[in-house]
Structure formats: C-alpha cells, structure tokens
Amino acid sequence: MEPASSIFKPMTSDRVRTLFNRIAPVYDQLNTWLSLGQHRIWKQMTVKWSGAKAGDTCLDVCCGSGDLALLLAQAVGASGRVMGIDFAAEQLAIAQQRSQQHYPVPPLTWLEGDALALPFADHEFDAATMGYGLRNVTDIPRSLKELHRVLKPHAKAAILDFHRPSNAQIRALQQWYLDAIVVPAAQQFGLTEEYAYIAPSLDRFPTGAEQVTLARQAGFVSATHYPIAGGTMGVLVVMK
Ligand SMILES: C[S@@+](CC[C@H](N)C(=O)[O-])C[C@H]1O[C@@H](n2cnc3c(N)ncnc32)[C@H](O)[C@@H]1O
C-alpha cells in the first residue's frame, strides 16, 4: 500500500488500473450504499441524455462493472449494439458476469482498452456514455478528443461524474460526506486509501464551465454541463 500522502498526487494510469482492479469485488455494493441507490437514477439520466435509441451502436467509455453499458443495451434493444471499454480486467470480469445474467446474447461486448487510445475507427458510434471515468483518466483533453473522434457527426455523449458544488454549504456537506461516510465505509473493506482519493481527485477535476471549454476545444459543436444532486454531481452533454 502506498503512503497516505500519495493520494493527493495525480495518479499514473498503472495506479488507476490497480486501484480499480482492487476495488472491483465491492465496487457495485459500495456505490449503491454510499449513494443510497441514487447512482442508478443518475445513470438512467445519463443514458437518456446521450440520446441512445433502438438500433443504435453505442459506446460506454470507462465502463467498469458495466452499469451504464447495461442501461445502454436496454435503450438500443436487440437490433442495436453496445461496446463497453475499460482497462481494469477485474471490473470487466464482473461486467461480463452481469451481462451473461441479463443479456446472454449480443448486443453487449466488453473490451479491455484505453480511453486515451480507443481501439475504434472514426465516426463509429451513434451515442456514448462515460460514468465517473473522466475524473480518473490521466489526460482529460485527450480522452475528450478520442470520444469526439469515434462518434458519428451530430452524435451525442453524456459524461457523468462528481462535481464540486458552487454553494459553500453544500460543498462543505459534500466534503463531510466524503470524509465521514465514504472513507469509513470503505475502511470496512480494507479500502481506505482507494476511497480517500476521491476528494483530491475532485479538487483537481475541472468545474462544469471548464469541462464545457475543454469539450469545445476537443471539437464538440455543443457542450452543456448539467449540475445534478444539488451540484454534487454533474452530467456534461456534448454533441459532435
Ligand atoms: C469510478 S469507475 C466508473 C465505472 C463505471 N463507469 C461506473 O459508473 O460505475 C472508473 C473506471 O474508469 C476506468 N479507467 C480509468 N482510466 C481509464 C483509461 N485510461 N482507460 C480505460 N479505463 C479507464 C477504471 O478502470 C474504472 O473502472
């Protein structure tokens, strides 16, 4: 285990991958407890805002254990296709198990790969999602450029992540929640450091307005950041 001070530094890709492989067995359970199930609603909103519809070919970047990709699969139906990509093999193994229970046949495919070098041709996807991934990639502008490259013209992507609220009281409440609820809950699973990294990663994460600027610089013709959950979360909706 790394010394505690290391959580304040930006992580390398290897460390991010190790972290997400290590938390894979408890990741879904902790998300559900810590958000009181709310993350499912935020993910449904994200899929809706991506514009995914029946018959579409869709991508979920940084898919982890597959929540958003599974919801995309419902949206596209049997005539559509969904690819989930992540570089943490342990997360993908859980995604694979979950999709076999719910969707024993295509449209879902899981791929081990890098969000910074997507293994797809240009203009391949009708819609895309990314959940809690943008804050974790080591190069946000490059990740947005890759997303832009693989989307078809006029296609949309919806990117869900934590956000620091502008309201000082809600901001303080969010910090208290991370320190007093999230970290002690993770401690029960021996994962203190893995969850203590959320607050410093959030401090480094661009604000909604900055995300909009980065998305425009990546080539998206429109970009809007929607604060949700009192501004403690946000969805960046972009269109190519
Ligand atoms: C917080 S998890 C989110 C998982 C899932 N999208 C969800 O909403 O539950 C972040 C995921 O991003 C993945 N990730 C981070 N950087 C990546 C990269 N460069 N390429 C692929 N996956 C990456 C991690 O492996 C991890 O599974």
The ligand as an ORCA input file, in Angstrom:
! r2SCAN-3c Opt
* xyz 0 1
  C     -15.126      5.081    -10.942
  S     -15.009      3.807    -12.157
  C     -16.513      4.005    -13.031
  C     -17.086      2.716    -13.585
  C     -18.457      2.821    -14.212
  N     -18.447      3.661    -15.385
  C     -19.490      3.310    -13.238
  O     -20.044      4.398    -13.463
  O     -19.759      2.631    -12.258
  C     -13.819      4.465    -13.270
  C     -13.357      3.453    -14.286
  O     -12.503      4.111    -15.217
  C     -11.533      3.182    -15.654
  N     -10.446      3.928    -16.293
  C      -9.732      4.970    -15.794
  N      -8.835      5.404    -16.709
  C      -9.001      4.633    -17.813
  C      -8.392      4.611    -19.100
  N      -7.415      5.450    -19.437
  N      -8.823      3.687    -19.996
  C      -9.797      2.819    -19.676
  N     -10.415      2.784    -18.466
  C     -10.022      3.684    -17.552
  C     -11.160      2.436    -14.373
  O     -10.542      1.209    -14.635
  C     -12.529      2.297    -13.699
  O     -13.144      1.068    -13.983
*
